[in-house]
């Protein structure tokens, strides 16, 4: 019997996936626990409409992320820090500070987890970092770390 899963089930399949389940398993486990529905024409058309809607939303989000990546690539973010005589920074510049400066100076909100920074920046100078905005969309931000 073909069924459409309503939730992720370990060892069986993911949500909105059409699988072939035995009649007993479907009637005695999946249907009573509301984990699946029968894959009839009505439910299949609902699934197709839902998938089309999700694809449209995803394409819109990707389009917005590409616009934001283009905007970010034109920015030179200047961050002032305290430093020693040899150009070493006291502490370091973290992804959290970068996200905060980007929001205060350019009104661009970026989650600090999306900023690809292996370790905190500990020297003065200009750096280019990557910000993962969406699947396959990466913005390159130039940062100028200057002494106060």
N, C-alpha and C positions, 0 to 999 in steps of 0.2 A: 504494500500500500504506500502510495506517495503521500508525504506529509510536508508541511512548511513549519519549520521550527520557530517558536516565538521567543526562545531564549537560547543562550549558549549551553550546550550539554557536553560535558567532557566525554570524549571517546565517540560521540555521535555526530556533532556538527555545530556550526555557528548559527546565530540568530538570522532569520530570513533566508536560510538555506533550504532548498528542496532536497529531501533525502528519501530513500526507499527503506521503510521500516516494516518489520513483520506485523501482520494483522493484530496478533495478541499484544505485542509490545505497544503498538499505537493505541489500541482500545483500552488496555488495562493500566498503562502507565502514562503515556504522553498526553492523551486527551483528558483524563480525570484531573491531572495536576496542571492543566492548562499550559503545557509546554509546547504544544503543537496544534495545528489545525489541518484538516484534510485538504489536499491539493486539488480542489475542484476548480472549475473555470472561474467562479466568482472570486475565490481566494487568490487564484493566480493573477487575475487582472488587478486586484488590490495590491498585490506584491509588486507587480510591474510598475504601477503608478507610484508606489512608495519609492522604488528604486530610481525612477526617473526624477522624482522630486529631489531626492538626495543628491543625484548627479548634478542637477541644476544648481543646488545650493553650494556644492563643492566647487563648481566652476566659477561661481560668483566670488566665493572666498579666495580662490586662487587668483582671480583677476585683481581683487583688492590688494592681495599680498604682493603681486607684481608691481602695482602702482607704488606701494609703500617701499619696496626694495629700490625702485628707481629714485624715489625721494631721498632715501637714506644714503644712496651712493653719492649724492651731491653734497652731503653734509661733512663738515670738518668740525668735530666736537672738541672743544678745548676744555681741559680739566686742569684746574690749578691745585697743586699739592705742595706740601712742605718737603723739602729735600735737603740732603747734606751737600757738602762742598764738592764731592766727586760725582754728583748726579744721581745718587741713590735716593730712592723715595723712602720716607719713614712710613712703614706699613706697606701699603700697596693699593693699587686701583683694582677693585673687584667688579664683577659683572653687575652687582647691585648698584654700585656708584654710577656705572655707565648708564644703566636703565634710568636712574633718577635724574641724571644730568640731561639725558635725551628728552625726558618728559618736561622738565622745567624750562629748558632753553628752546626746544622746538615743538613742544606739545605733541610728541609722538610716544604713545604707550607701547612698550615692548616688555614682555615677561623676561625677567632676569635669567630664567632657565633656558631661554632660547638663544641667549648670547653665547657663542662658542668661544670660550676663553679657558684654555687649558689650566692656567694658573694666573694669579694676580700679577698685574704689570708692576714691576719694581724699579724701573729706570725711566728717566726722562726721554722724550723723543716722540716721533710720530709712528703710530701703529695702525695696521688695517686688520679689523676683526670681522668675523662673519656672524650674521644674525639669521637663524633659521626661522623664517616667517611662515612657511607652509611646506607641504611635501614637494620637494624639488625646487622651492623658491628660497634663494639665499640672498640677503642684502649685505653688501660690504660697506662697513662704516669706518671712516678714517678718524682716528683719535689723536689729538696732540696733547701730550702730557707736558705741562709747563710748570716751572717753579714759581711759587708765590713771591 
